[in-house]
Amino acid sequence: MKTFFENVPQIKYEGKDSKNPMAFKHYNKDEVVLGKKMSEHLKFAMSYWHTLCAGGVDMFGSATIDRNYTCKCASPLEMAKAKADAAFDFMTKLGIEYFCFHDVDIDPESENLAEFKANIEEMTDYIKGLMDKTGIKLLWGTANNFSNPRYMHGAGTSPFADAFACAAFQIRNGLDATIKLGGKGYVFWGGREGYETLLNTDMGLELDNMARLMKMAVEYGRSHGFDGDFYIEPKPKEPTKHQYDFDAATVLGFLRKYGLEKDFKLNIEANHATLAGHTFEHELTVARINDAFGSIDANQGDYLLGWDTDEFPSNVYDATKCMIQVIKAGGFTNGGLNFDAKVRRGSYTPEDIAYGYINGMDTYALGLKMAAKIIEDGRLDAMVSERYESYKSGIGAKIIAGETSLDELADYAMSLEKIDVKSGRQELIESIINNIMFS
């Protein structure tokens, strides 16, 4: 295997006192936390697009990062294979056991769809060989149904049937690639599935068509051996003004309306949660309590900026709250922690990519250990249980059991001499969390 990250060594765990920037301080894959190895709790995945493809382009400037992994005179397929070599070299050095991709990340896109299909078949053969050599696995696959100009008005929600058909073609290709590479997840992200103005939009038809496309994808996938999870990744806006997969609650309503809830779970991204006006913890909780928790895109946004900055995660509080929800959900089944994160435009060296991943993996390792400490301490769970004590006996128990009526409750309320509403103790809880995390 060729080496593309010459200055990135094999990254090892050296402990919290290490000053080595090319070492893990907290991520020790074999450390046991709550009865499982850290690597089992934290199924880290590399995002092919941000890690290997994103060149630092923004609306005000051109690329700052060299993403050519071979001679610029090489053919598109040779360049794609060199990029795959670089991907597996990087994952091997970081000890990352999974990856995620869009079809166009691994395949030199062509307007000739037959050529595009042939290219992806050749590239998945090549990547499967790298997977067999390294033991690295595919977490999930997807299709990029948003970048090509044919999707300027949407893909599954396009007003134009030809664009819809092209989206179906790419989804079939993406599912074939995912099945071939043994992936246990397939993601729908509604890149341009939304609207700029309702004045020219038939929202009902667009949502119906999106559901039709998803049902066809499920039928195709199941009939071709895909036994994993389909995911929807909520995001409220950007690139469209309003996207139909606005947040976890909106997606759950969509799935239930169209009878898709048995096949689909949610892929929750931290940055998308904050764009929707929620916390990451909130979106994970909504997914968990609705039995729809699936996978995570691990990143963070800048609270001072109103767009999807996709920064590498470094906020240990957020990672801790995230991992509490993951543990309460029973851990990952088919999903994992995909680093849908990119280096800043001014961080243009290969080493910068490694620094981002090392910090992100350490952040979630710390979050896991802190979450375990909070759960094992037990005080927070005890306080929550005590707060809802009134539903364990008397009229509260009858409410939970469905053994009362509006008349009985009204009569009960009129008989009360005093209503006992206790303090929420939020400040105490926050103090306890700090005490547990930093003791």
N, C-alpha and C positions, 0 to 999 in steps of 0.2 A: 504494500500500500504506500502511495506517495505521501510525503509530508508537506502540508501547506501552512501549518502553524508552527514554524520552526522554533520560535521563542516561547512556545507554550509547552512546558514539560508535562509529564504525567502528574496530575494533581492529587495530592495525598492529604489525609487528615493529620494535622500537626497539633491541634488543641488550641484553646482560647488564648494562650500566651504567645503564640507564634506571631512573628512580625513578617513572615514570608508572604508577599502578596499573591504568590502562586501556590497557595495551600488553603485547605479548608480549616477553619477555626472551630466550627460547630457541627458540620455535617460529617458524621462518622457512620457510614452505611451499615456497619455491623452492630452498632450500639442498640441495645434492646430497650424499647420504650413501650410501656403498657403491654408487654408480652409479645411484641413484634419487632423485628429489625427496623431500623430507621428507613432503610431502603424500601421496605414493604409499605410503610406509612406514606412515604414521599416518593411516589412513582414519577420521577422527574422526566420531562420530555423536552427535546430541542425543537423549537419552531424553525422549520426549514426556511420560511420566507424572510423573517427578520434577521436570522443568523447568517444565512448564505446569500440572500438576494438583495436586501435593503441597502441602498447606496448612500443614504443620507440626503436624498432629494427632499426639498420642501417647496412650498409655493413661492418662496423668495430666492431659491438658489438651487444650483445643480448638484450632482453627486459629489461627495467628498471622500467616499470609501471605495477602494478598488475591489470589485467583486469578480474579477477575472482570475480563474484558477488554473489557466493554461494559456498558451499562446493565443493572442487575439485573432490570429489568422486561422485558428482551428475551426472545424465545422460546428454548427449548433449542437449536434449530438455529442461530439467530442468534448465541448465545453460543459455540457450537462453532466457527462460522466466524470469530468474533473471536479465539478462542484460536488457530486456525490462522494467522490473520494475524500474531498475536504471535509464534508459533513461527518463521515464516519471516523476520520482521523480526529476531529474535534471531540465527538462524543466519546470516543475511546479514551482520550486523554482526560476528560472531565468525569469519566465514570457514569455517564448518562445512559440509561438503559432503554430509552424510548425516543421516538421522534414523531412529528406530525407534519403534514404537507398538504398544499393545494396541488392540483394537477399541473398547473403552469410553473410551479416551483421546480419540479423535477423534469419537466418536458418542454423542449423548445416549442412554444406555441406556433401554430401555423393556421392561416385562414382556410387552408385545405383540410377539412375535417378528417378525411381518410388518412392523410399524412400525419395529422395530430394523433390519431388513434394508433397508427403504426409506431410513432415515436414513443408514446407512453408505454406501449407493450415492450419495446426494446429497453426502455429505461427501467421499468419494473423488473425485468429479467436481471439487469445489471445490479440494481439495488438489492434484489433478493440474494444475489451472490455475496454482497457485502454484509448483509444481515446474517447469512449462514456462517460467514467467517468470524464475525464479531460477537454474535449472540444478541445484538441489539434488535429491539422489536418495534413494530409500528403501533403507536397508541391509537391514533385515528387519522383518517384521510378526509379530504373534502375537495370540492371543485371551486375554482375562482370564477364565479358567475357575476362579476361586478366590474372588472377592469376593462374588458374589451368594449369598444364603442357600441357594439350591438346591444349591450345591456345598459345604455345610457338612461333608459326609462324603466329599468328593472329587468329581471330574468323570469322567474316564476310568476311575477306580477306585471310583466310587460303588457302594454296594450296591443302588442304585435305578436301574432301567433308564431311567426318564423323565429323570433328571438326566444320565445318559450320553448320551441322545439330544439334550438341550439343548447339551451340550458339543460334540457332533458338528455341530450347527447353527452354533455360534459358530466352530468351526474351519473349516467350509466358508466362512462369511462372511469370516473372517480370510484364508484362502487366496485367495479371490476378490479381496479388497482388495489383497493383496500382489502378485498377478499383474497387476492393473489398474495399479498404481503402479510396476511394473517392479522390485520387490524381488527380490533374489537369495538371500534367506534367510527361513526360517520357523521360529520357535522354539517348542519345548515346554518350559515350565517347570512343574514339578510342584507348584504352589502348595499344593494340599491332597491331592496324590496320595501318601498315606502312611497312618499310623495313629496313634491315641492309645493304644490298648491292643490287644494280640493276642487278648484274651479274646473280643472280638466281631468279629474280622477273619479273613476267608478270604484270606490273602495270595496263595495260588496263583491263585485266580480273579481277584483284583484285578489282578495283574501280567499275566495272560493277556488280560484285557479292555483294559488299557492298550495292549498290543501290537496287539490287534485294531483299536483306534481309530487308532493310528499307521499301521498298514498301509492302512486305508481312506483316511487323509489322503494318504499317498504315492500311492495309486492315483488319487485324485481330482486331486491337484496335477499329476501327470505327464500325465494325460489332458486337462488344461485348460491345458497350455503352461508349467507351472512347471518350469524347468530349473536352478533353484538348489539350495542345500543345505537340508535339514531339520536343525535343531539340537536337542539336548537340553542343558539348562543344569543341571548338578549342584548340589544343595544338600542338606545332611544333615538339617536340621530347620527348624522355624519357617516356616509356622504350625503344622504338625503336629509331634508329638513325634519321629517318625521318617519321613523321606521316602524313597521308593523310588529316587530319583535321588541317593543319598547322596554319591557322589564320582565322579571320572572312571572309576576302575576298576570300580565297581559298574555304572555306565551302560554301559560297554563289554561287561561280562558279559551284561547285559540285551539289548543290541543283537544280540550274537552268538547268544544262545539263540533269539531270535525271527527271525533272518535279516534284520535291519534295517540291518546295518552298511554296506551299499553306498550307502544313501540318507542316512544320518544322520552328522553330525559333532557335535563338542562346542562349546558356547558356555561358556567358562570365566570365572567371576567371581571376582575377588580375594577379596572378603569371604566368599563361600561356601566358598572353599578353606580359609580359616582357621577357619571354623565347623566344618569337617570334621576339624580337627586336622592339616591339611596346610599347606604354604606354597603361595602362588600359583605359584611356579616349579615345584613338584612336579606340580601338576595340569596345567600347560601341557606339562610334559615327558611325562607319561603320555599325554596326548592326541597329542602329536607323534610319539612312538615307535610309536604304534599307528595312525598315518596317520588320525587322527580330529580333528586340530586344525582348527577352523573359524573361530571368532570369539571376541571378548573383551568382557566387561562390565568396564569400567575404573572401579574404585572402591577403597576400602580400609575395613577395619574398625578398631575400637578394641580393642586387645589386652586391655584391662582390662574390656571389656564382652562378655557372652556372647550378643549378638544382632546382627542384620544392621543395622549403623549406616549403611551406604551413604555413607560420607564421600567427598568429592572426593579423588582421589589426590594425595599430596604427597611420598611416600617415594621418593626417587630411586633408592635401592638396589633396591627392589622393581621399579620401572619398568625399570631396567637389566637385571635378571635376566629379566624378562618379555620384553624386546625381544631378548635373546640367543636365547630360545627361538623367538620369531616369525621372526627371521632364519634360524635353523637349519631352520625349517619351510619356508623358501622365501618367507616373507611371506604376506600375506593374499591369498586368491583371491576368494571371495565375501563374506568376513567383514570385520570392522574393529574399531575401538575405540569401543564405545558407552559413553558416560558415564552408567552406571546409578548416578548419584550425586545427592545432594540437599544443599541448604544446611542448616545447623543450624536448629533451631526458633527460635532468637533472631536469626537472620540473615534478616530478613523483607523487605528492600528489593529491588527489581529489580536494583540494582547488585551486591548480594551474589551473585546468580546468575551474573552476568558474572565477578566475581572468582573464583568457584569454577571456572568453565570455563577462564579464563585460566591459573590455577595448574595445573589438571589437564593442559591442553595443553602448557604449559611443562615440567611434570614428565615427560611422555612424550617430549617433544622432547629433553630432557636424557638420559633413559634410552636413547633411540635413539643419540644421539651417544656416550654412554659405552659402550654395547654394541658399537658399531662400533670404538671405540678398543681395547676388550678383544680383539675378534676379530682386528683388524689387527695388534695387538701379538704375538699368536700364542703367548705363553708358557703360557697356561692350556691351550690345546688340545695343546701339545707335552707338558705334564706329564701330561695324561690319557692321551695316546698312549703315553708311556713307562711309565705305571703298568700298562698292559695288554700290555706288550711280550712277556710270556711266552706269549701266545696267537698269536704271529706265526711261531713256529718250534717244532720238536721236538714234544713231547707236546701242547702247547697248540694248535698248528696242526692236529693230528690231531683234537682235541676239536671245534674249530670246523668242521672238514670232515666231521665225523661218521664218521671212519675208525678209531675205537677202540671198545673195549668195557669193561664193568665189570671183567672179568678182567684185561685188559691194564693198566688204570689201577691196579688193586689191586697187581698185580705191580710196576709202575713205582714206586708209592709205597713199597713195601717195600725197593726198591733204593736209595732216597735216603739219603745220609749226612747231608745238611743241607737244610732247607727255607728258602729265601731269601724272606722277606716284608719288603718295604721300607716305609719311613715314608710315610704319606699326605700329609704336608706341608700339612695344612689351614691352619695358621697362616701359612705362607709364602704360600699362595694368597690368603688374605684380605689380606695385606700387599701383594701384587702388585696386587690389584684397587684398593685404596686409592691406591696409587702411580699407577696408570694414570688413575684418575678425577680425582685432584686434582693431578696434575703440571702 
